[in-house]
């Protein structure tokens, strides 16, 4: 017999609570979809639960961390950390599946079905929770639900932001808990995440483009009908300095779409138009259009107020409240993060050559043919299917731009045209 004995009695075995959805794990829910499933409960001892709650919820979470070094009077260096957190519920719908009070017996498996309708937006207003309620990179007002989203390396590490959705079941029963946090008993619970994407209101919208023109000039003997490859160095030098060199002023334009869809093809085009030409221009040579670069740029904006309850250690732990507690009135200090990422896209075709065709022209009563003064070329690309839709929420937002760089070769000379266009909306695939 030892000198000491444990004063803590061994805890009784806990009931087993599980949650099962009726749909596959990779099912993507949309607004007004129905989420169904059931909660299973078995217990090793008789229990008298007060409730079996199940909740459908959406949540926005941000954790940012900065550090600074301090030196004490004895030259000892240490690092202090400042933590910024934003925990914002988007919505929560809860139902008690226990129809009436009853004693649950061992040896039986109790099943409680549930059904929820996914809402379209959040009705919450978070005015006064951030440094600037009017900063249009985000919104503090009620808005459409954003898609499931994660930015960062790991959810339990700092410098991450997430928008998540899920179903949580809780057993509310005296004497049964999963643990204690700050003298509060945590109920036994089970959670299953779900994927969510908003509807795409622009899915079948007609093509809408933004035009970026550039005026260019070609001075070359190739405009007299000579093959550009036949022009020697002496002729090119003469063209450069002679006032009699044929001259063509033209416009090259890129037209980029302002509505995109994840996983879908999109079209963009380049256009050529003659603006002015000298009298000695005989013909415009063949024009080659090349796509040098096509990029999809995504911009992520994140904000979070200073977490005044967190300690200055790396983990930023709380002494009184959980780290994921919903924060309220603005704490007086805020950190923001801006990240840009580029995704290279392929364009089809990569290049194409156009010869301006002969068209009918009228000069008084006389009809004749002349070379057309304009042409356009269409290119096709595709947005990667894993691209999250653009959105704007309380503390996290995502928007996109398309950057294109094209080369226009005419008469043996190469011109570059570049444009970066804001995408009005990048929607989900369906």
C-alpha positions, 0 to 999 in steps of 0.5 A: 500500500502506498503512502498516497492515493488519488483523491480524484475518482475515475470518470464514468464513460461518456455517451457516444454522439455522432452526426451523419449527413445524407449527402456526400462529403464533397457536396457543395450547398447553395442558398435555399438547398436543404441539408439533411442527416441524422444524429446518433446517440448511444450511452453506457449508462442511463441519462436524462438529457435536457436537449439534443441540439443541432445547429446549422451555422456559418462563421468568419474567423481571422487570426493575425499576429505581429511581433516586436523585440524587447531588451531588458536592463540586463541586455536580455532579448525577448519577443512579444506578440500582438494578436488580432482576432475577428470571430464573426458569426454569419448565421446560426439556426438551432433545433432541439431534436429531443421531442420530449423528456425521456430516459435514454437506456444503455444498449440502444442506439437513438437516432434523431433526423434533422433538416435545415434550409441554407439561408441566402445571406447574413442578417447580422450588422457589425457596425462599430466592430472595425476601424472604418465601417465605410472601408469598401474593401469589406462590409459591416452590413448584412450581405450575401453569404460568402463561399467556403474560404481559407487563406493561410498555412494551417487553421491552428496557426496565426496569419490565417483567415477562414469562412466555414460552414457546418452542422454541430450536434450537442448533448445537453445533459446534467453531469455529462460534459466533454471538459471544462473551460474557464469553469464552464462545462463544455457539452458533448458535441460532434461537428461536420463541416459542409461546403458552400458557394453562393449562386452565380447571378451572371451565369448566363449573362451576355458577354461584357468587355472593357476596352483598352485601346493604344495608338501606335505608328508604323513608318516603313517601306513595307506599306508600299507592298514590299515584303518586310523580309526583303527590306535591307538595313540600308532601307530600314535606316532610310525609312527611319529618317526620311520624311517621305517614308510611308506612315500608318497610324493605327489603333490596337486594342485589348478587350477583356471580359468583366464577368468570369465563372470558375471552371468555365471558358472565357473569350477576349479579343484584340482589335486593329483599326487604321486611324490615318495613313499617308498618301503613299501607303499602298497596302497594310501588310499582314498583321500577327497577333501573339498572346505574350502573357495572360494572368488571373490576379487574385487579391485577398483583403483581411482585417482584424481588431486587436485582441486585448484579452490575449497574452503576449505569447506566441499562442495569444491565449485567453485567461477568461474567455475562449480564443474563438469568442465573438468580438464586439465593439472595436478595440481601438487598434486594427491590423490589415493584410493584403495579398496578391497572387498570380495564376498563369492562363493559357490562350488559344490560339497562341498567335494568329495572322490576319490579312486585311480583306478587300471590301467594296467601297463607293466613291460617288457613282463608282464602286470599287474595292479597297483594303479593309481598315479594321479587323479583330481576333478572338482568343479563348482561355479558361478560369481554373475550376478551384478558383473561389468566387469573388466576395466581400464580407465582414473581415475577408474579401476576395476580388480579381483582375485579368492582365493581358500582354499582346504583341502586334507584328506588322511590317516586320515591326513588333508592338506591345499592348498591355492591359489590366482589367478589374473583374466585376464578378467571378462567380461559381460554376453553377 
